Amino acid sequence: MPVLTYVVITSLIGGMQIFDIPFVISIGPGVVGEVEKALSTMVVYLYNTGFRYNRMGYASAISYVLFIITVCFSVIYLRITKTSFRSVE
């Protein structure tokens, strides 16, 4: 059970922070129009806000919200499965 908990939580974190695939697809040479917004994830939005639109304060606020959402989902999963970080004795 502790291994399953670890795998689920790290997969959740990885899923919430996916950046590379949507970013590469949305800036490709054949992209025309508003396609990049269809592929936008929270991290791609964070990157565009900070570096493309030069709004670093707003981008840092987005990163805090992303952190809080990730922690909330992790805590909810731990509560649902009734697991803890204590080692099995």
C-alpha positions as CSV (number, residue, x, y, z in Angstrom):
1,M,0.0,0.0,0.0
2,P,2.8,2.6,0.7
3,V,4.2,1.9,-2.8
4,L,0.8,2.5,-4.4
5,T,0.4,5.7,-2.4
6,Y,3.8,6.9,-3.6
7,V,3.1,6.1,-7.2
8,V,-0.4,7.7,-7.2
9,I,0.8,10.9,-5.6
10,T,3.9,11.3,-7.8
11,S,1.7,10.6,-10.9
12,L,-0.8,13.3,-9.7
13,I,2.1,15.8,-9.3
14,G,3.4,14.9,-12.7
15,G,0.0,15.2,-14.3
16,M,-0.6,18.6,-12.7
17,Q,2.7,19.9,-13.9
18,I,2.8,18.6,-17.5
19,F,4.5,21.2,-19.6
20,D,6.7,19.9,-22.4
21,I,4.3,18.1,-24.7
22,P,1.6,20.7,-24.9
23,F,4.2,23.5,-25.2
24,V,6.0,21.9,-28.0
25,I,2.8,21.0,-29.9
26,S,1.4,24.5,-29.5
27,I,4.4,26.4,-30.9
28,G,5.0,24.1,-33.9
29,P,5.4,25.5,-37.4
30,G,1.9,24.4,-38.6
31,V,0.0,26.1,-35.7
32,V,-2.3,28.7,-36.9
33,G,-5.0,30.6,-34.9
34,E,-6.1,29.8,-31.4
35,V,-4.9,26.2,-31.3
36,E,-2.4,26.9,-28.5
37,K,-5.2,27.8,-26.1
38,A,-6.8,24.4,-26.8
39,L,-3.6,22.7,-25.6
40,S,-3.0,25.0,-22.7
41,T,-2.4,23.5,-19.3
42,M,-2.0,25.4,-16.0
43,V,1.8,25.3,-16.3
44,V,1.8,26.4,-20.0
45,Y,-0.5,29.3,-19.0
46,L,1.9,30.1,-16.1
47,Y,4.9,30.1,-18.5
48,N,3.1,32.3,-21.1
49,T,2.0,34.7,-18.4
50,G,5.4,35.1,-17.0
51,F,7.7,35.1,-20.0
52,R,5.6,35.9,-23.1
53,Y,3.4,38.6,-21.4
54,N,6.0,39.7,-18.8
55,R,3.7,39.5,-15.8
56,M,6.0,37.7,-13.3
57,G,3.9,38.6,-10.2
58,Y,0.8,37.1,-11.7
59,A,2.8,34.0,-12.8
60,S,4.1,33.5,-9.3
61,A,0.6,33.7,-7.9
62,I,-0.4,31.0,-10.4
63,S,2.4,28.8,-9.2
64,Y,1.3,29.2,-5.6
65,V,-2.3,28.2,-6.6
66,L,-0.9,25.2,-8.5
67,F,1.0,24.1,-5.4
68,I,-2.1,24.5,-3.2
69,I,-4.2,22.5,-5.6
70,T,-1.6,19.7,-5.8
71,V,-1.3,19.6,-2.0
72,C,-5.1,19.5,-1.6
73,F,-5.5,16.6,-4.1
74,S,-2.7,14.7,-2.3
75,V,-4.3,15.2,1.1
76,I,-7.7,14.2,-0.3
77,Y,-6.2,11.0,-1.7
78,L,-4.5,10.2,1.6
79,R,-7.7,10.8,3.5
80,I,-9.8,8.6,1.1
81,T,-7.3,5.7,1.3
82,K,-6.7,6.3,5.0
83,T,-3.0,6.0,4.6
84,S,-0.3,7.9,6.4
85,F,3.5,8.4,6.0
86,R,4.2,6.2,9.0
87,S,6.2,3.1,8.2
88,V,4.6,-0.3,8.6
89,E,5.9,-2.1,11.7
